[in-house]
Amino acid sequence: MTLNANDQDLTSGSPSPVKAEETQILDQRAEAAKAIRFMAIKAAIFILIPVIASALAVFFLL
């Protein structure tokens, strides 16, 4: 078996362009998941603070 100039040596360890694109997509998905998780936690905090404050106000005023 002979290798042409366009064939990639499988033992060289260099990633193929398809692998690089797949890892880039996976990295983007991981970053998007982190961003969504962060936004959800932030929204929960900013929703819970007024709820807790109003519950404490009602408890102490009644």
C-alpha positions as CSV (number, residue, x, y, z in Angstrom):
1,M,0.0,0.0,0.0
2,T,1.4,3.4,-1.0
3,L,0.5,6.7,0.4
4,N,-0.3,9.6,-1.9
5,A,0.5,13.2,-1.1
6,N,-3.1,13.8,-0.1
7,D,-3.4,10.8,2.2
8,Q,-2.8,11.3,5.9
9,D,-0.6,9.0,7.8
10,L,-2.7,7.6,10.7
11,T,0.3,7.2,12.9
12,S,1.4,10.8,12.7
13,G,-1.1,11.9,15.4
14,S,-2.1,15.0,13.5
15,P,-5.9,15.6,13.7
16,S,-7.9,15.5,10.5
17,P,-9.9,18.6,9.6
18,V,-13.1,16.8,10.4
19,K,-11.9,16.0,13.9
20,A,-10.9,19.6,14.4
21,E,-14.3,20.8,13.4
22,E,-16.0,18.3,15.6
23,T,-14.0,19.3,18.6
24,Q,-14.7,23.0,17.9
25,I,-18.4,22.3,17.8
26,L,-18.2,20.3,21.0
27,D,-16.2,23.2,22.6
28,Q,-18.9,25.7,21.4
29,R,-21.6,23.5,22.9
30,A,-19.8,23.2,26.2
31,E,-19.4,27.0,26.3
32,A,-23.1,27.5,25.5
33,A,-24.1,25.0,28.2
34,K,-21.9,26.9,30.7
35,A,-23.5,30.2,29.6
36,I,-27.0,28.9,29.9
37,R,-26.3,27.4,33.3
38,F,-24.8,30.7,34.5
39,M,-27.8,32.6,33.2
40,A,-30.3,30.2,34.8
41,I,-28.5,30.5,38.2
42,K,-28.4,34.3,37.9
43,A,-32.1,34.5,37.0
44,A,-33.0,32.2,40.0
45,I,-31.0,34.4,42.4
46,F,-32.5,37.6,41.1
47,I,-36.0,36.1,41.3
48,L,-35.5,34.6,44.8
49,I,-34.1,37.7,46.5
50,P,-37.3,39.8,46.2
51,V,-39.5,36.7,47.0
52,I,-37.5,36.1,50.2
53,A,-37.4,39.8,51.1
54,S,-41.2,40.1,50.7
55,A,-41.8,36.9,52.6
56,L,-39.6,38.2,55.5
57,A,-41.4,41.6,55.4
58,V,-44.8,39.9,55.6
59,F,-43.7,37.6,58.4
60,F,-42.3,40.5,60.5
61,L,-45.1,42.9,59.8
62,L,-48.0,40.6,60.6
